[in-house]
Amino acid sequence: MKERELKMNELYQKALEFWGKDLQLNMVFEELGELITKLSRVIRNRIPPTDLAEEIADVEIMLEQLTYIYKLEEQVQHAKTEKVVRLQEKLGIQEKILWYNNTECPQCGKLIEDPKKIRACETGYSYCSEECAREHVKDIYQEE
């Protein structure tokens, strides 16, 4: 885990101990509501879009805490990658993305020692090696 992530996790743990799980979960709703309210005001041209920055930051922090509380770091990163790939496919974008969480291969689960060796193939997914990509691309094409 990166040093910043460790420090943030320590901070989130302290917040959890100080306010408790239920209050922190309720704060997620509160911060989301505040963002929705501000965004509505931006859409109606009552406030400038720059006024969203603070609310977006609050929501991002609470979402990180929610992820920490339920220990979903890897699952969230995996879901983000899959959703970005799907968005790229829908938009016909061919550029490749790398796996957000580079500790293990998203396809075979093998530990990735050198993140620079991650390879994206023509499907838009990322793999730990050319061999892994060929194996999984073959599986994808056989399913069709």
C-alpha positions as CSV (number, residue, x, y, z in Angstrom):
1,M,0.0,0.0,0.0
2,K,1.3,3.5,-0.9
3,E,2.4,5.8,1.9
4,R,-0.5,8.3,1.2
5,E,-3.0,5.5,1.3
6,L,-1.7,4.3,4.6
7,K,-1.9,7.8,6.1
8,M,-5.4,8.3,4.7
9,N,-6.5,4.9,6.1
10,E,-5.1,6.0,9.5
11,L,-7.1,9.2,9.3
12,Y,-10.3,7.4,8.3
13,Q,-9.8,4.9,11.1
14,K,-9.5,7.8,13.6
15,A,-12.6,9.4,12.2
16,L,-14.4,6.0,12.5
17,E,-13.3,5.6,16.2
18,F,-14.2,9.3,17.0
19,W,-17.6,9.5,15.4
20,G,-18.6,5.8,14.9
21,K,-19.6,3.9,11.9
22,D,-23.3,5.0,11.9
23,L,-22.6,8.7,12.0
24,Q,-19.9,8.4,9.2
25,L,-22.4,6.5,7.0
26,N,-25.0,9.2,7.6
27,M,-22.4,11.8,6.6
28,V,-22.2,10.1,3.2
29,F,-25.9,10.9,2.7
30,E,-25.5,14.4,4.0
31,E,-22.5,15.2,1.7
32,L,-24.2,13.7,-1.3
33,G,-27.3,15.8,-0.6
34,E,-25.3,19.0,-0.4
35,L,-23.6,18.2,-3.8
36,I,-27.0,17.5,-5.3
37,T,-28.4,20.8,-4.0
38,K,-25.3,22.8,-5.3
39,L,-25.4,21.0,-8.7
40,S,-29.1,21.9,-9.1
41,R,-28.2,25.5,-8.4
42,V,-25.5,25.4,-11.0
43,I,-27.8,23.9,-13.6
44,R,-30.3,26.8,-12.9
45,N,-27.5,29.3,-13.2
46,R,-27.9,30.5,-9.6
47,I,-24.3,29.8,-8.7
48,P,-21.1,29.4,-10.7
49,P,-19.7,25.8,-11.3
50,T,-16.7,26.7,-9.2
51,D,-18.9,26.5,-6.2
52,L,-19.1,22.7,-6.7
53,A,-15.4,22.1,-5.8
54,E,-15.9,22.0,-2.1
55,E,-18.9,19.7,-2.3
56,I,-17.2,17.4,-4.7
57,A,-14.2,17.2,-2.4
58,D,-16.5,16.4,0.6
59,V,-18.2,13.6,-1.4
60,E,-14.9,12.1,-2.6
61,I,-13.6,12.0,1.0
62,M,-16.8,10.4,2.3
63,L,-16.7,7.9,-0.5
64,E,-13.1,7.0,0.3
65,Q,-14.2,6.5,4.0
66,L,-17.1,4.3,2.8
67,T,-14.7,2.3,0.8
68,Y,-12.4,2.0,3.8
69,I,-15.2,1.1,6.2
70,Y,-16.4,-1.8,4.1
71,K,-12.8,-2.8,2.9
72,L,-13.8,-2.4,-0.7
73,E,-10.6,-0.8,-2.1
74,E,-9.7,-3.5,-4.6
75,Q,-13.4,-4.1,-5.6
76,V,-13.9,-0.4,-6.2
77,Q,-10.8,-0.1,-8.3
78,H,-11.8,-3.2,-10.3
79,A,-15.3,-1.8,-10.9
80,K,-13.9,1.6,-12.0
81,T,-11.6,-0.1,-14.5
82,E,-14.4,-2.2,-16.0
83,K,-16.8,0.8,-16.2
84,V,-14.1,3.0,-17.9
85,V,-13.5,0.2,-20.4
86,R,-17.2,-0.1,-21.1
87,L,-17.5,3.6,-21.6
88,Q,-14.6,3.6,-24.0
89,E,-16.2,0.7,-25.9
90,K,-19.6,2.6,-26.1
91,L,-17.8,5.7,-27.4
92,G,-15.6,3.8,-29.8
93,I,-12.4,5.0,-28.2
94,Q,-9.5,2.6,-28.9
95,E,-6.9,4.0,-26.5
96,K,-6.0,1.5,-23.8
97,I,-6.2,2.0,-20.0
98,L,-4.1,0.5,-17.4
99,W,-5.4,-1.3,-14.3
100,Y,-6.0,1.1,-11.5
101,N,-4.8,-1.3,-8.8
102,N,-1.5,-2.7,-10.1
103,T,-0.8,-5.2,-7.3
104,E,-2.2,-8.1,-9.1
105,C,-3.4,-9.0,-12.6
106,P,-7.1,-8.4,-13.0
107,Q,-7.5,-11.5,-15.2
108,C,-5.3,-14.2,-13.6
109,G,-4.7,-12.8,-10.2
110,K,-0.9,-13.2,-10.5
111,L,1.1,-10.7,-8.3
112,I,2.5,-7.9,-10.5
113,E,6.1,-7.2,-9.4
114,D,6.7,-4.4,-12.0
115,P,3.6,-2.3,-13.0
116,K,5.5,-1.2,-16.1
117,K,5.0,-4.7,-17.5
118,I,1.2,-4.4,-17.5
119,R,-0.1,-4.7,-21.0
120,A,-3.4,-3.7,-22.5
121,C,-4.7,-5.7,-25.4
122,E,-7.1,-4.9,-28.2
123,T,-10.1,-5.6,-25.9
124,G,-9.1,-2.6,-23.8
125,Y,-8.4,-4.7,-20.7
126,S,-5.1,-4.9,-19.0
127,Y,-3.0,-8.0,-18.4
128,C,0.2,-8.9,-16.5
129,S,1.9,-10.3,-19.6
130,E,1.5,-11.0,-23.3
131,E,0.9,-14.7,-22.5
132,C,-1.9,-13.8,-20.0
133,A,-3.5,-11.4,-22.6
134,R,-3.4,-14.1,-25.3
135,E,-5.0,-16.6,-23.1
136,H,-7.8,-14.3,-21.9
137,V,-8.4,-12.8,-25.3
138,K,-8.8,-16.3,-26.7
139,D,-11.4,-17.0,-24.0
140,I,-13.3,-13.8,-24.8
141,Y,-13.4,-14.5,-28.6
142,Q,-14.5,-18.1,-28.0
143,E,-17.5,-17.0,-25.9
144,E,-18.9,-15.0,-28.9
